[in-house]
Amino acid sequence: MATVTKSIGTTGRDYSTITAWEAAIDDTTYPNAGTEAYGECYDDSAFDEAFTISFTSTNVTSVRLGVASADRHLGVAGAGARIVCSTARNWYQSQSFAGGAIIEWLEFHANGKASLISITYNSSTNPTTIRNTLGHDFAFGSGTSQAINCGSSKAYIIRNIVYDVDGASGSGQLNAILASSGARTFYGYNNTVYNVTRAGTGAVYCINYSDSSSHTLKNNIAIGAGGTTSGTKADFIIASPSSAVTDKNLSSDSSAPGTTNYRTETAANVFASTVEGDPGFLLAKSTGNHIDNGGDLGTTQGVNISIEGRDVDALGDTWDIGADEYVLTGSPSASPSASVSPSPSASPSASVSPSPSASPSASASASPSASPSASVSPSPSASVSASPSASPSASVSASPSASPSASVSPSPSASPSGSPSASPSASISPSPSASPSGSPSASPSASVSASPSASPSASPSVSPSSYAVDVIRATVHFKLRKPSVTIYMGED
C-alpha cells in the first residue's frame, strides 16, 4: 500500500489545520488506488479545532492522522503536537476503511471543556486504532459521558494515557474509556487511566467494557475512579468477567480483572510522579507490580511501541503494565572507573606533574632546544612529541604538588618530531636517578581513569619489587592541543 503524506501545521506545511487536510482527501489529490492518506501534524503551534474524518474517495483505502516523529509528546503534556480547546470540541472518526483508520501521537487537551474522541461508524471488520495519545482535563455535564468512545465498531485502544476526567453533579455515568455492548470488537491494551471523578449520583468508571468474548482487556492500569458521587465507583466495571478475555490488569481498588491481576495499588507505588507538570507524571515508577508483569502482546496494531516511543518487542524488553515501559537509563558501565591519584610516597599511579620537585622517574618537560613539544622518552630510541604550536597541558594529577611516578624527560640525543609517534615500544621505567629537566608551565589538566575495557598501547615496565601498584589499569592522557599520547599502566 502506497502512503501519501501531507504535512499539517502553521509554518510552511501543506495544510494549516486538520480539517483542511481531511477536506482535501479525494481521488484527485490521491489518484492511485489502494492509497493510505497520512496527515502528519507538527508542533508549530497548538491546534484548536474539532474534526470529523469522513470523505469521499475510492482510492483511499486507509487513513492515518499522526505526528511527525520529532514533534511527539512521548508521554509529556505540552511537549508535542496538540489540540488545546478554547471551547468544547469533538473528534470523530466516522468512516469505515478496508485498510483501517489510525489516530496516533496527538495530545487532546480538553482544557476543562466537554470534549470527546469518538468512533462513530458501524463495522465489525474494518478497525479503528487510537494509540499513543494523551487525553486530559475533560469536564462534562451531568449526563452520561466518556473521553474515548468506541461506538459500534471494531476498535483497538492502545497505549493511551487518559487523566483528569470530571463530571458535574448528576446521575449520568462517567467513563474515561467506554467500550459498551455496542462495540463489535474491542481490544484495550496497555492503557493508563487516572483520576476519573464526578459529583451527584452517577456511576464512575475508568474503563467500561462488556462481558463479551469479543472484548479483550490486557496490561491496563486504572487508578482513581472516585469523586463525591453516591453511585458506583470502580476502576474497571467488571472485576470477574465470565466471557471477556482479561489478564494482567492493575487497579487501585479490587476491580482489576484477569487470571493474573494486581489490585489495591496506590498511584504513588505505580507512577514516577502524580504531580502534573513533573516530567515523570503518570509514567512508570522504577519499582512496583506494574514492572515486568505485563503480557507480551507482540506487534498487533503497534502495541509494541510505548508512550515514550520505545519498541519493547524489538528491544526484547519484559513488558510492563500500562502505557509506559520503564527502562533504566544511565546504567553504570560493566566496571566502576577507578580514581587514580598520586601518593606522596611515590607509589606510581600514572601521574605526570610538572613540578621540578618531582620524585624519580622520568619528568615531563619540553626539549631545552626546542619550543616544540614535550617528548616521552626514557631512552634515546623512543621519542614522542607534539607539534611546535602545542602548549603542554598534559597531566594526570589533580594538583601540581602531586608526586609523579611517570614523567617525561627528553634525552640529549632525542630529537623532537612534528607529530607524535607513540608506539608500544615507548616504555616508562621509573629510576631513582632520573631527574627533572625543566617542566612545562602548563597546568595539568588531563584526567586519569581506570578503564578495564581499554586496550593498552604502551606497557610501562614498573618493577613491582620497587613500587606497590594498587591500580589495576590506568589511562593517562597527555593533551597537547593536537596530538595526544595515551600511556597505559597496569600490573600483570
C-alpha positions in Angstrom: 0.0 0.0 0.0 1.4 3.4 -1.0 1.3 6.2 1.6 0.8 9.8 0.6 1.9 12.1 3.4 0.7 15.6 3.8 2.1 17.9 6.5 -0.3 19.8 8.8 0.9 22.9 10.8 1.1 26.7 10.7 4.7 27.0 9.4 5.2 26.1 5.7 3.0 23.0 5.7 0.7 21.5 3.2 -2.3 22.4 5.4 -2.7 24.7 8.3 -5.5 22.7 10.0 -6.5 19.0 10.4 -9.9 20.0 9.0 -8.3 21.3 5.8 -6.3 18.2 5.3 -9.4 16.0 5.7 -11.5 18.1 3.4 -8.8 17.7 0.6 -8.9 13.9 0.6 -10.4 12.9 -2.7 -9.5 10.9 -5.8 -7.9 14.0 -7.4 -5.4 14.5 -4.6 -5.0 10.8 -4.2 -5.2 9.4 -7.8 -3.8 5.9 -7.1 -5.9 3.0 -5.9 -5.1 1.4 -2.5 -3.6 4.6 -1.0 -3.1 5.4 2.6 -3.8 9.1 3.3 -1.4 10.2 6.1 -1.9 13.6 7.8 1.3 14.4 9.7 0.9 17.1 12.4 3.7 19.4 13.5 4.1 21.3 16.8 4.3 24.7 15.1 1.6 26.0 17.4 -1.3 24.4 19.2 -4.3 23.4 17.1 -7.8 24.4 18.4 -10.4 22.6 16.3 -12.8 19.8 16.1 -12.6 17.4 13.2 -14.5 14.6 11.6 -12.8 12.0 9.4 -15.4 11.3 6.7 -14.7 11.9 3.0 -15.4 10.5 -0.5 -12.6 8.7 -2.2 -12.5 5.3 -3.8 -8.7 5.3 -4.0 -8.0 5.9 -0.3 -8.5 2.6 1.5 -6.9 3.6 4.8 -6.3 6.8 6.7 -3.9 7.8 9.4 -3.7 11.0 11.4 -0.5 11.3 13.4 2.5 13.4 14.4 6.0 13.9 12.9 8.5 11.8 14.9 10.4 14.8 16.3 7.2 16.5 17.4 5.6 13.7 19.5 4.8 14.2 23.2 6.4 11.0 24.4 4.1 10.9 27.3 4.6 14.5 28.5 1.8 17.0 28.2 2.6 20.1 26.2 5.7 18.6 24.7 4.4 17.8 21.2 1.7 18.5 18.6 -1.6 19.0 20.4 -5.1 20.3 20.3 -6.0 22.7 23.0 -9.7 23.5 23.3 -11.0 27.0 23.7 -14.5 25.6 23.6 -16.0 22.1 23.5 -14.6 20.1 20.7 -15.5 16.6 19.4 -13.1 14.5 17.4 -14.8 11.9 15.2 -13.6 9.0 13.1 -16.8 8.4 11.2 -15.8 6.3 8.2 -15.1 2.6 7.7 -11.9 1.9 5.7 -11.0 -1.5 4.4 -7.4 -0.9 5.5 -8.4 0.7 8.8 -8.0 4.1 10.4 -5.4 5.2 12.9 -5.3 8.3 15.2 -1.9 8.4 17.0 0.5 10.6 19.0 -1.7 13.6 19.3 -2.4 15.3 22.6 -6.0 16.1 23.2 -6.2 18.8 25.9 -9.8 19.4 26.6 -8.9 22.3 28.8 -11.9 21.9 31.1 -14.4 21.5 28.2 -16.9 18.8 27.4 -14.9 17.2 24.5 -14.5 13.6 23.4 -12.8 11.3 21.0 -15.3 9.1 19.3 -15.5 6.3 16.7 -18.9 6.7 15.2 -19.1 4.3 12.3 -20.6 0.8 12.4 -18.3 -2.1 11.3 -17.2 -5.4 12.7 -14.3 -5.9 10.3 -12.6 -2.6 9.5 -10.8 -1.4 12.6 -10.0 2.0 14.0 -7.0 2.3 16.2 -6.4 5.0 18.7 -2.9 4.7 20.1 -0.2 6.6 21.9 -2.4 9.6 22.6 -2.7 11.9 25.6 -6.2 12.9 26.7 -6.8 15.1 29.7 -8.8 17.7 31.5 -12.2 16.7 30.3 -15.1 18.4 32.1 -18.6 17.0 31.3 -22.1 17.9 32.5 -24.5 15.8 34.5 -25.3 13.3 31.8 -23.6 10.1 30.6 -20.2 11.0 29.2 -16.8 9.5 28.1 -13.5 10.8 27.0 -12.9 7.9 24.5 -16.0 6.2 23.0 -15.5 3.1 20.9 -19.0 3.2 19.4 -20.3 0.3 17.4 -17.0 -0.5 15.6 -14.0 -2.8 15.8 -11.7 -0.8 18.0 -8.1 -1.0 19.2 -7.4 1.4 22.1 -3.7 1.0 22.7 -1.1 2.7 25.0 -3.0 5.9 25.7 -2.8 8.0 28.8 -6.2 9.5 29.9 -6.5 11.5 33.1 -8.5 14.1 34.9 -11.9 13.3 33.6 -14.5 15.1 35.6 -18.3 15.2 35.6 -20.6 17.7 37.1 -23.2 16.7 39.7 -25.7 14.4 38.1 -27.0 10.9 37.6 -25.2 10.1 34.3 -22.5 7.5 34.0 -19.0 8.9 33.6 -16.2 6.9 31.8 -12.7 7.6 30.7 -12.8 4.7 28.1 -16.1 3.2 27.1 -16.5 0.0 25.1 -20.1 -0.8 25.7 -22.0 -3.8 24.4 -22.4 -1.9 21.1 -18.7 -2.2 20.4 -18.4 -5.1 17.9 -14.8 -6.0 18.8 -12.8 -4.2 21.5 -9.1 -4.6 22.3 -7.9 -2.5 25.2 -4.1 -2.9 25.5 -1.6 -1.2 27.8 -3.6 1.9 28.6 -3.1 4.1 31.7 -6.2 5.9 33.2 -6.1 8.1 36.2 -8.4 10.3 38.2 -12.0 10.0 37.0 -14.4 11.8 39.3 -17.9 13.2 39.5 -20.4 14.5 42.0 -24.1 13.6 42.3 -25.4 10.0 42.0 -23.9 8.8 38.7 -21.6 5.8 38.4 -17.9 6.4 37.6 -15.6 4.0 35.8 -12.1 4.4 34.5 -12.6 1.6 31.9 -16.0 0.4 31.0 -16.3 -2.8 28.9 -18.7 -5.6 28.3 -18.5 -9.2 29.4 -18.4 -10.4 25.8 -16.0 -12.8 24.2 -15.2 -10.1 21.6 -13.8 -7.8 24.3 -10.2 -8.2 25.3 -8.5 -6.2 28.1 -4.8 -6.7 28.9 -2.0 -4.8 30.6 -4.1 -1.8 31.6 -3.6 0.5 34.6 -6.8 2.1 36.0 -6.4 4.2 39.2 -8.7 6.7 40.9 -12.3 6.3 40.0 -14.0 8.4 42.6 -15.4 11.8 43.5 -18.3 12.6 45.8 -20.9 10.7 43.9 -23.0 8.3 45.8 -23.1 6.0 42.8 -20.8 3.0 42.0 -17.2 3.9 41.6 -14.8 1.3 40.1 -11.6 1.4 38.1 -12.9 -1.5 35.9 -16.6 -2.0 35.6 -16.4 -5.9 35.8 -13.9 -7.4 38.2 -14.6 -11.1 37.3 -15.9 -11.5 33.7 -17.0 -14.9 32.5 -16.6 -14.3 28.8 -14.4 -11.3 28.2 -10.7 -12.0 27.8 -8.8 -10.2 30.5 -5.3 -10.6 32.0 -2.7 -8.7 33.9 -4.6 -5.5 34.7 -3.9 -3.3 37.6 -6.3 -1.1 39.7 -6.3 1.0 42.9 -9.5 -0.9 44.1 -10.4 -4.6 43.9 -11.8 -4.4 40.3 -8.8 -5.3 38.1 -9.9 -8.3 36.0 -7.7 -11.1 34.8 -6.4 -14.6 35.5 -3.4 -12.6 36.9 -4.3 -9.2 38.3 -2.9 -6.6 40.6 -5.3 -4.8 42.9 -5.4 -2.2 45.6 -2.3 -0.5 44.2 -1.6 3.2 45.0 -0.7 5.8 42.5 2.5 6.6 44.5 3.6 3.0 44.0 2.9 2.9 40.3 3.8 6.4 38.9 7.1 8.2 39.0 5.0 11.3 39.8 1.4 12.2 40.4 2.1 16.0 40.2 1.0 17.5 36.9 3.9 19.3 35.2 6.6 16.9 36.5 8.5 15.1 33.7 7.5 11.7 35.2 3.8 12.5 35.6 1.9 9.2 35.2 5.0 7.5 33.7 6.2 4.3 35.2 7.9 4.2 38.5 11.0 2.0 38.6 9.6 -0.5 41.1 6.2 -1.9 41.6 3.9 -4.7 40.4 3.5 -2.9 37.1 7.1 -3.5 36.3 7.9 -6.6 34.1 4.5 -8.1 34.9 2.7 -7.4 31.6 2.0 -9.9 29.0 3.9 -9.9 25.7 1.3 -8.8 23.1 3.5 -8.9 20.1 3.2 -6.2 17.5 -0.5 -6.1 16.7 -1.6 -2.6 15.6 1.6 -1.2 17.0 1.0 -2.2 20.7 4.8 -2.8 20.9 5.5 1.0 20.8 5.4 2.5 24.3 4.1 6.0 25.0 7.7 7.1 25.1 8.3 5.7 21.6 10.3 2.6 22.7 9.8 -0.6 20.7 9.6 -3.1 23.5 9.3 -6.0 21.2 12.4 -5.3 19.1 14.5 -4.5 22.1 13.5 -7.6 23.9 12.0 -5.9 27.0 10.0 -7.7 29.5 6.6 -6.0 29.2 5.3 -3.6 31.9 1.7 -2.9 32.6 0.4 0.4 31.4 1.2 2.8 28.6 4.8 3.4 29.6 7.7 0.9 29.6 10.2 1.7 32.3 13.8 1.3 31.2 16.8 2.1 33.4 18.8 4.9 32.0 22.3 5.9 32.7 23.1 2.5 33.9 26.7 2.1 35.2 29.3 0.5 33.0 30.5 -3.0 33.5 33.2 -2.0 35.9 33.5 1.2 38.0 36.1 3.7 37.0 38.8 4.0 39.5 40.1 7.3 40.6 43.9 7.4 40.3 45.7 10.0 42.3 49.4 10.3 43.1 50.6 9.4 46.5 53.3 11.4 48.4 55.1 8.1 49.0 56.0 7.9 45.3 53.9 4.9 44.6 53.4 5.0 40.8 49.8 5.8 40.0 50.5 7.1 36.5 50.7 10.7 37.3 52.6 13.4 35.5 53.5 16.5 37.4 55.3 19.5 36.0 56.8 20.2 39.4 60.7 20.1 39.4 60.5 18.7 42.9 59.0 15.5 41.5 60.3 12.3 42.8 62.1 10.0 40.5 61.1 8.6 37.3 61.1 10.5 34.2 59.9 14.1 34.3 57.7 16.0 31.9 59.4 18.7 30.1 59.8 20.3 26.7 63.1 19.9 24.9 65.6 22.6 26.0 66.5 23.3 22.4 63.0 23.3 21.1 59.9 25.4 21.5 58.3 22.3 20.0 56.9 19.9 22.5 57.3 17.5 25.2 58.7 14.2 24.2 58.0 11.0 26.0 61.3 9.1 26.0 63.1 7.2 28.7 65.7 6.2 26.1 67.2 7.9 23.0 65.5 5.4 20.8 61.9 6.4 21.6 60.6 9.9 21.1 57.0 11.2 21.4 56.4 14.8 20.8 53.7 17.2 19.9 53.7 19.9 17.2 55.6 23.2 17.9 52.3 25.1 18.5 51.2 22.8 21.2 51.4 24.1 24.7 51.7 21.1 27.1 48.8 20.9 29.3 49.2 17.2 29.8 48.8 16.0 33.3 47.2 13.2 35.2 47.3 14.5 38.7 44.7 16.8 40.2 47.3 19.2 41.6 50.9 20.1 40.6 52.1 19.2 44.0 51.4 15.5 43.4 54.4 13.3 43.3 54.7 11.9 39.8 55.5 8.3 39.2 55.7 8.6 35.5 57.4 11.6 33.9 58.6 12.8 30.6 62.2 13.8 30.0 64.0 14.3 26.8 67.2 12.6 26.2 70.1 14.7 24.8 70.2 12.6 21.7 66.4 12.5 21.2 65.2 15.0 18.6 61.6 16.1 18.7 59.5 15.5 15.7 56.5 17.4 14.4 53.9 14.7 15.2 53.5 12.1 17.8 54.9 8.7 17.1 53.7 7.0 20.2 54.1 3.2 19.9 54.0 0.3 22.3 57.8 0.4 22.3 57.9 3.6 24.4 58.3 2.4 28.0 58.5 4.4 31.2 60.9 3.0 33.7 61.0 4.9 36.9 64.5 5.2 38.1 65.7 6.8 41.3 68.5 8.5 39.4 66.2 10.3 37.0 65.9 14.0 37.5 63.5 16.6 36.0 64.9 18.8 33.3 62.7 21.8 33.1 59.0 21.4 33.5 56.3 22.8 31.2 54.5 25.8 32.5 51.1 24.4 31.6 48.8 23.4 34.5 48.0 19.7 34.3 44.5 19.1 33.0 44.5 15.5 31.8 42.5 13.0 33.8 43.3 9.5 34.9 40.6 7.0 34.8 40.7 3.2 35.0 39.1 1.6 32.1 39.1 -2.2 32.1 37.9 -2.3 28.6 40.7 -0.2 27.1 43.4 -1.9 25.1 46.8 -0.7 26.3 49.1 0.8 23.7 52.2 1.0 25.8 53.1 -1.1 28.8 55.1 0.6 31.5 57.9 -1.5 32.9 57.3 -0.6 36.6 59.0 -3.1 38.8 56.6 -4.5 41.4 59.6 -5.0 43.7 60.3 -1.3 43.8 56.8 0.1 43.8 53.4 -1.0 45.2 50.9 -0.6 42.3 47.3 -0.6 43.5 45.6 0.4 40.3 44.5 -2.4 38.0 44.7 -0.2 34.9 45.0 3.5 34.4 44.8 5.6 31.3 47.0 8.7 31.1 46.1 11.4 28.5 48.7 13.9 27.5 46.7 16.7 26.0 49.0 18.9 23.8 46.2 20.6 21.9 46.5 18.5 18.8 48.1 15.1 19.1 47.7 13.0 22.3 49.6 10.3 23.8 47.9 7.6 25.8 50.0 5.5 28.2 48.5 2.6 30.0 50.0 1.5 33.3 49.0 -1.7 34.9 50.0 -4.6 37.0 50.1 -8.0 35.4 
